[in-house]
Amino acid sequence: MEGRWRWLMPGIHIKRWLGFSSLGIVVALIGLWVLLEGTPTQWLGTLYQRFDSALRTFTTTPQSAQVWRWTIGLTLMALGGGIWWWGLRRAWKTLVAIIQPRASGRVWDVLSRYVLMAHGKHVTVIGGGTGLSTMLRGIKRYTANIVAIVTVTDDGGSSGRLRQELGILPPGDIRNCLIALADAEGTMTALLQHRFRSESGSLGGHSVGNLLIAAMTQITGDFETAIREISKVLAIRGRVLPSTLSHVNLRAEMEDGSLVEGETAIVEYPARIRRMHITPPDALPPDEAIEAIHQADLIVLGPGSLFTSVIPNLLVPKIADALSTADAVRVYVCNVMTQPGETDGFTASDHVRAIEAHAGRRVFDYVLVNTTMPSPELLERYRASGQDVVIPDIDRIRAMGYKVVASSFISESDYVRHDPYRLAEAILRLAK
């Protein structure tokens, strides 16, 4: 069956409840017919005469017959109405289970939430790393119209090995975004994030999610199609796209004059980064990525590693061009902590200046900065590993012509990270 009749296919379990609900209507109509004393149809009239004759035989007076008539009629109407309502609710519950298989709560709440999500703001996020996936967990609570454009320059770990051995784009950051946008996170998340131990032979260091994307790429013959199919399996809210389908590498000019190739080597090099490039420099983005930028109500850059997660997307020329001409509200979410080998000693305005320099123009209007300090114990631990708080030099950012949204955006556990829900609320408040 096709189109509108597909929901009547066997095994969906809706037909039985719609049929049961319809039976309730029939019973209710019979009750109404009893109240109307068999009118207006002739055959129903004959049937009613037999019912009335039996009723009069059973009762002793016309008054008691009338009482029984009303009692039976109202009882049948109430019974039919109850059957109709119960059947309808079961049909709705089955329908909700199909649309939102992992949703919980009352049927009408789930349906209204589904409708609101489907009509939510169109949000396009650009970046990579754990910062981006953290933010997506918050945004997906408010809208299902999300497109994540993710960098594909990783050359280390499991992603780097799959890239080298199978010739696919690095799947790690894309995997994290898919999991973050999944309709419900739990056992499936744990499975996809599971990383084989080093003693597992050739599987050592690989995550199940990366291997799944690699396998689906071989099955479909296309990386973008593989992401789309896995998105269906996870029932994600939105879409995840690579910033380019070309095999690109990062190249950095360092402050000591050296040229360093590859993301891992750049981060490990002792000198500071002066300028980033990608090779080939004319890499093209997917058409869907450019379309998502132009159709967005809200565009968000970051958070994530400045030089290896955020800026590489802007080095794809057509993405930077599309961002500069987009009508959407454009927001940059500045990192909470500096990153060794990339942003040592950087303030918030240094992050903004680096993005503007690499994009060659303004590509955002607002800057979200955290103003809360982590606990002294946690901060001391970070400083021991060469990291520190990004100083929110708000006045300098405003002097550059940007609008600043400053507040407490951090969540502390064993790590200092953005709170996904506070961040999402602040971002969506800026949407037109």
Secondary structure, 3 states (H helix, E strand, C coil): CCHHHHHHCCCCCCHHHHHHHHHHHHHHHHHHHHHCCCCCCHHHHHHHHHHHHHHHHHCCCHHHHHHHHHHHHHHHHHHHHHHHHHHHHHHHHHHHHHHCCCCCCCHHHHHHHHHHHHCCCCEEEEECHHHHHHHHHHHCCCCCCEEEEECCCCCCHHHHHHHHHHCCCCCHHHHHHHHHHECCCCHHHHHHHCECCCCCHHHCCCEHHHHHHHHHHHHHCCHHHHHHHHHHHHCECCEEEECCCCCCEEEEEECCCCEEECHHHHHHCCCCEEEEEEECCCCCCCHHHHHHHHHCCEEEECCCCHHHHHHHHHCCHHHHHHHHHCCCEEEEECCCECCCCCCCCCCHHHHHHHHHHHHCCCCCCEEEEECCCCCHHHHHHHHHCCCCECCCCHHHHHHCCCEEEEECCEEECCCEEECHHHHHHHHHCCCC
